[in-house]
């Protein structure tokens, strides 16, 4: 009888614990991938020497350089505050940690707004000039300049 009570107690604890764990997971976010996000995602790295990697921008990606495009996404702040003129735009929300998990870090674009916008955890849609930074410096590889919220 004691074994039965012990087994039932363990089962109850496991069920309660697993239910709380499931509720703590981040909800699935809205898929922000569009034609332009897919083109930005074509950027890749290739090892050119031992311990040396180089970034490559295929011709489809270079074709949108200096063009005005629209990008939906989530604001990833780079500074403390509530209104931002500069931030990163990502296809995944900050709650999903764009730097965590398996696989590559999703593409992000550094945004420079014409006018500051208020932070929101909901998706935003922006229009601006996309610039590819292929200089090899350690700044962002993609910029969306003179951006406005749609």
C-alpha positions, -999 to 999 in steps of 0.1 A, spaced: 0 0 0 29 24 8 45 17 -25 12 25 -43 8 58 -24 45 67 -31 40 60 -69 8 80 -71 25 109 -52 54 109 -77 30 108 -106 10 138 -92 42 158 -86 55 151 -122 21 161 -137 20 193 -118 56 202 -125 53 195 -163 22 216 -165 40 246 -150 70 241 -173 48 241 -204 31 274 -193 65 290 -189 75 286 -225 75 315 -249 45 316 -272 51 311 -309 58 344 -325 44 358 -358 66 347 -388 82 379 -401 100 363 -431 93 382 -463 110 383 -497 136 408 -484 143 389 -452 149 358 -473 173 378 -495 192 391 -465 194 355 -452 215 346 -483 245 361 -467 269 334 -457 304 329 -442 331 306 -456 364 296 -441 392 310 -463 422 300 -441 425 282 -408 408 303 -382 398 329 -408 363 333 -421 350 357 -448 315 370 -453 300 366 -488 270 386 -502 255 368 -532 244 388 -563 207 387 -553 216 404 -521 239 430 -537 211 438 -560 190 454 -532 219 475 -518 209 512 -516 173 504 -525 143 514 -504 126 483 -490 100 474 -464 109 451 -435 86 438 -408 102 426 -376 107 430 -339 126 458 -321 157 446 -303 169 476 -282 206 483 -280 203 509 -253 181 514 -223 149 534 -229 114 535 -242 118 555 -274 145 546 -300 161 562 -331 185 533 -334 180 496 -327 182 462 -342 154 447 -362 149 409 -360 126 382 -374 122 369 -338 111 388 -307 135 395 -279 115 371 -257 127 343 -280 163 354 -275 176 358 -310 211 348 -298 200 316 -281 191 281 -293 205 259 -320 215 269 -355 226 303 -367 217 336 -352 188 349 -373 195 378 -396 193 413 -380 194 447 -395 206 478 -377 180 505 -380 184 543 -380 150 559 -378 141 594 -391 121 599 -359 122 579 -327 96 552 -322 83 538 -289 93 503 -280 67 475 -285 70 438 -282 46 435 -311 59 434 -347 66 467 -365 69 474 -402 95 498 -414 105 514 -447 141 526 -454 172 524 -475 190 490 -471 228 493 -470 251 464 -471 283 469 -450 309 447 -468 338 467 -455 349 440 -431 348 463 -401 331 450 -370 299 469 -373 265 455 -385 265 440 -420 231 455 -428 217 489 -421 182 503 -427 187 541 -430 162 569 -429 136 544 -417 100 553 -411 74 532 -394 44 522 -416 
